[in-house]
Every structure is written in structure tokens, then in C-alpha cells.
């Protein structure tokens, strides 16, 4: 499920933002901070940026935070910020996966809106518990599957919803990288260390890290629901504790069929997220490394190239575009689009207004589906790629 509401119009005031995780040398924390500031909708005012007190303080000073708003642990931050008259409106959670549930719980219980990096949690049990916390809280929960906010992905979604492809028959998605083709985790590499540790990342390796993006993109763009899957997970690097390659077959409600490949050992691939959708009336193709292009082929006609802000662009893509045609937008802008939608929703909630029309940010329900996907992959592979349902 996604919230359907409106585009990112300028806000009268900034959202006061806190951050948990994302200290010195943390990749995704810096991405979230850039995204939050790109449209001038947020102001970072507080943080528990590391689980190490000394590093948390140094990281907060690096970012110019007031020392009274630099915390050595998230629990203290949630408690104090929840009591401050000018405390944070929202918190960005950019920790390893196993910390998403306890951190989100602490802030949701104080009515603080949560913007959380994907996947939702490390385990399906935690995902379901987190969903209950969201249900009990008056705060919003936004999950940052950033690819859902690329303009041409929104256009593809709108075209399918409007029936331009007819009935969907076949969906193919792949997400190929090569950065874990060698045993980086044994070298002290921070990102490789936690992403290949099942205690911190969860049972899925490539499935949890990038497979969830591919799976989420399929569901977001097509509107289809996966009923069952067959997964063959591999650990090609000796000693690795989680999968680094996955081949899946998908069965959708309504009869469509699909394939999903995720790999972090595909040498020569940097960030090869690609989606193809074929229906009774046409097909679409999109590649993340050329994000401003969408190939559309109506049945019996030549292939057409649709661009982000050019001829053939729809309101769905134009609403998330900032700059003129021919100037590329991509990864950071996708994150920023989600932060812009989050700001619209948070400010509307603060003022007691209904959520504006046109937002489509992923919610906790989408997060549960992603963790259930990883769980099903692990169960299927353990049974020699047997078909399993997504429970």
C-alpha cells in the first residue's frame, strides 16, 4: 500500500529533523542529509549519529549541531526531543537494519514522525511489531525506497494504471552490482561488514540489500501482488554468511509471471537496476543508470523513447522534475522527492489539514512486504527453490 497524495510545493517553514545513525564515514546518512536539504524543506537540528559517544559528538560537531542537541544514544534523544517545545518534528533512521525497529518505536511513541531507510527491519517479526507501533501512533512513517520517486518510474506507474499496456503478462527485473565480488567483509570494510552480517542485516544478503529494491519497484510500478515465488540463493564468496546472488521466479495474482535477479558479485555491473513490463497492448523498459529515459513500445508500432521533461512526459513525471530537459536527474533527486513528499505530509499533519493529493511515498505496509519477500526467498531456497507463498 502507498499513500496517494500531492507534489512538493514550497513550504512556509522547514521541518525540524533529527537523525539516528549516519555519523562520520557513513554513506547513506550523508545521502539523506543532502536529500533533506535539496528543496530547503528540512533543517537538521539534532542527532544521535553513532553508537559510540565520542564519534557521535565529533559527528554532530562536524554538522554544526548545537552540543545540547547531540546525543550519545537514541533513547535519550527520543525522550528529550519529545519534551522540548521546539523539539524535532521528524527523525531519519539510517542505522543498520537490526536497529530500525527499536529506534522507530522510541520516536513513534513520542509522536515524532519517522523517515526510515530500507529495508524496514532485519526480521519479519520485527516488521510486524513495527507496523503495530505505527498503527498506535499519530505519527507518519515513510520508508525511503528512493527509486519509487524517480520521475520516469512515476510515469511508468501512471501509464500502467491508465491501461496503456493492457493486461500485464510478464515482468522482469534485475539489480546487479559487483562490489561484493571479493571478500571485503574480512578486510574491515565497514559497509561490507554489516551488510553481510545476518545479525545486523537480516537473513538476506543481496536479497535484503538490493533485491528488496527490485521487488518493491515491481509492485510499485505494476500494482500487482506477488502470491508465490521460487528462489535459488547462492553464496559465491567463500565464508560469506548471507546470499550474494539470487535467481527468482514470481507468480502474481491475476496470472502474470515474473523473474527477479539480484547479485552483488556480477563483475562489471555498478548499479544495474533494470525493469521491463510487458502487457497485452505494449511494453515498457527502464534502466536506473539512464533514469531519465523510458522506452515504450505500443503493440505493432516502433519503439518510442520518452524522456523526463520532454515530449510525451506526463504530469506524473513533470511533478518530480526540477530542471530543464537534457539535464540529468537521478539518485539524490529521487531521495529528495521522497523527502519533499514527507515534508508535505508532515506539515499538513502538524496543521491539522488532510494530506495533499498526489504523494506516493512507501509506507510501513510496503516495508512489511519487502521483509516478507526476503523471508520467503530464504524459505524457498532452503527447500531447493520450492514454491512458497509470501506470508
Number of C-alpha atoms within 10 A of each C-alpha: 15 14 15 13 16 16 19 22 14 13 15 8 12 16 22 18 24 28 29 29 23 25 27 17 11 16 13 17 22 15 16 24 21 16 23 26 16 17 18 16 25 23 16 21 20 26 32 29 30 25 16 12 15 10 16 24 21 17 22 23 13 11 15 13 16 12 13 7 18 24 23 20 19 23 16 13 24 28 14 15 20 20 12 9 7 10 19 25 22 26 25 27 29 25 24 21 25 20 19 23 22 15 21 26 21 19 23 25 18 17 18 27 27 27 25 29 23 26 30 34 29 26 24 21 12 19 24 20 16 23 20 13 18 23 14 12 18 15 22 20 26 27 23 26 25 23 25 24 26 26 31 30 26 22 23 26 21 18 19 21 14 10 14 17 23 17 16 23 17 19 23 19 24 23 28 24 23 17 18 19 15 15 16 17 18 12 9 10 11 14 15 16 16 17 21 24 17 17 14 18 23 26 22 29 28 29 32 29 22 24 29 26 22 25 23 20 22 24 17 22 20 17 14 17 17 21 16 20 24 24 27 20 27 17 16 16 16 8 10 18 14 24 23 27 22 24 19 19 17 21 21 19 11 13 12 18 17 19 17 21 25 31 29 26 20 18 14 11 15 14 16 19 25 20 21 17 23 22 20 15 15 21 23 22 18 21 21 19 14 14 21 25 21 22 17 23 18 18 14 8 9 9 14 13 15 18 21 29 24 16 10 13 16 20 14 20 24 18 17 25 22 14 12 11 14 11 10 15 20 19 16 16 24 22 24 29 29 30 28 29 25 28 25 24 25 23 18 14 16 10 8 9 11 10 18 16 13 15 22 20 26 23 22 23 17 21 29 23 24 27 29 21 26 28 21 21 31 21 19 22 20 13 13 12 19 16 20 17 17 19 12
